Amino acid sequence: MMSFQTRPSFDRFILPPSDKINKRKKTDEKDKMYDVLGFQLKQLESILLKNNIEFYSSTIQGDQLEFTHIIKIEMVEDESEAVTITKGKKHRRGKVSSVVPSKPYTVNLVSKLASERLNELYNKIFNVIRNKRIMSEILEINETDDDDLLFQAFVKKYGDLWLTTKEREKELFNKLISKTTEVLEKYKEE
């Protein structure tokens, strides 16, 4: 579980009374940190808009907040089209803002979620195949009985399956199904 301990600078930061970010009436340290970081993000967005800099995504993330005098601003140009078309209708891209108070915590959480999802997928497949020799061939590695090597090969080839677009998921599953069918057909003939 993440421990939130605000820095004295968060405690001293006074949000303007008209600030819409401070809608919550909670007063714990976690809420204060989110409110202050959210306020700072809105200030940055306001500056971008005043300078006619178009953006669709903004994020403020805490990374080692013990270094309170370090501010990092990163701007990345997005070259994708700003208009999406679905079912013949044009849609402008929405704007997304997010506050991530602790980058190390978030990275660990994402890593944990990815590991859990990939383990689940791997186990479902292995419960159907149940043959490490066949599994090795499907994953295109030298034959092995080592479960860790098999899992690592699965992650290397199909690791994007834990969180991806529908198109990429379909592409990877089709690749896996095709390779599995090819290998199983080979062993069926033997």
Backbone hydrogen bonds, N-H to C=O, Kabsch-Sander energy under -0.5 kcal/mol:
donor,donor_aa,acceptor,acceptor_aa,energy
4,F,2,M,-0.6
5,Q,3,S,-0.7
10,F,7,R,-1.2
11,D,7,R,-1.6
12,R,8,P,-2.2
13,F,9,S,-0.9
15,L,13,F,-0.6
19,D,16,P,-1.8
22,N,19,D,-0.6
23,K,21,I,-1.7
24,R,21,I,-0.5
32,K,28,D,-2.0
33,M,29,E,-2.3
34,Y,30,K,-2.3
35,D,31,D,-2.7
36,V,32,K,-2.5
37,L,33,M,-2.6
38,G,34,Y,-2.8
39,F,35,D,-2.3
40,Q,36,V,-2.4
41,L,37,L,-2.2
42,K,38,G,-2.3
43,Q,39,F,-2.1
44,L,40,Q,-2.0
45,E,41,L,-2.5
46,S,42,K,-2.2
47,I,43,Q,-1.9
48,L,44,L,-2.2
49,L,45,E,-2.5
50,K,46,S,-2.4
51,N,47,I,-1.3
52,N,49,L,-1.8
53,I,48,L,-2.8
54,E,52,N,-0.8
58,S,96,V,-2.6
60,I,98,S,-2.1
62,G,100,V,-3.1
67,F,64,Q,-2.1
68,T,66,E,-1.2
70,I,67,F,-1.3
71,I,69,H,-0.5
74,E,72,K,-0.5
79,E,77,E,-0.6
84,T,91,H,-2.8
86,T,84,T,-0.5
86,T,89,K,-2.2
89,K,86,T,-2.1
91,H,84,T,-3.0
93,R,82,A,-1.7
96,V,56,Y,-2.6
98,S,58,S,-1.9
100,V,60,I,-3.2
100,V,98,S,-0.5
103,K,62,G,-4.2
106,T,102,S,-2.4
107,V,103,K,-3.0
108,N,104,P,-2.2
109,L,105,Y,-2.4
110,V,106,T,-2.7
111,S,107,V,-2.4
112,K,108,N,-2.3
113,L,109,L,-2.5
114,A,110,V,-2.6
115,S,111,S,-2.5
116,E,112,K,-2.5
117,R,113,L,-2.4
118,L,114,A,-2.7
119,N,115,S,-2.5
120,E,116,E,-2.2
121,L,117,R,-2.4
122,Y,118,L,-2.8
123,N,119,N,-2.6
124,K,120,E,-2.0
125,I,121,L,-2.2
126,F,122,Y,-3.1
127,N,123,N,-2.2
128,V,124,K,-0.8
128,V,125,I,-0.9
129,I,125,I,-2.5
130,R,126,F,-2.4
135,M,131,N,-2.7
136,S,132,K,-2.4
137,E,133,R,-1.7
138,I,134,I,-2.6
139,L,135,M,-2.2
140,E,137,E,-0.9
141,I,136,S,-2.4
147,D,145,D,-0.7
150,L,146,D,-2.1
151,F,147,D,-2.7
152,Q,148,D,-2.7
153,A,149,L,-2.2
154,F,150,L,-2.2
155,V,151,F,-2.6
156,K,152,Q,-2.3
157,K,153,A,-2.1
158,Y,154,F,-3.3
159,G,155,V,-1.6
161,L,158,Y,-2.0
162,W,159,G,-1.3
163,L,160,D,-1.1
169,E,165,T,-2.6
170,K,166,K,-2.4
171,E,167,E,-2.3
172,L,168,R,-2.7
173,F,169,E,-2.7
174,N,170,K,-2.6
175,K,171,E,-2.1
176,L,172,L,-2.6
177,I,173,F,-3.0
178,S,174,N,-2.6
179,K,175,K,-2.4
180,T,176,L,-2.6
181,T,177,I,-2.8
182,E,178,S,-2.4
183,V,179,K,-2.4
184,L,180,T,-2.8
185,E,181,T,-2.6
186,K,182,E,-1.7
187,Y,183,V,-2.1
188,K,184,L,-2.1
189,E,185,E,-1.8
190,E,186,K,-0.8
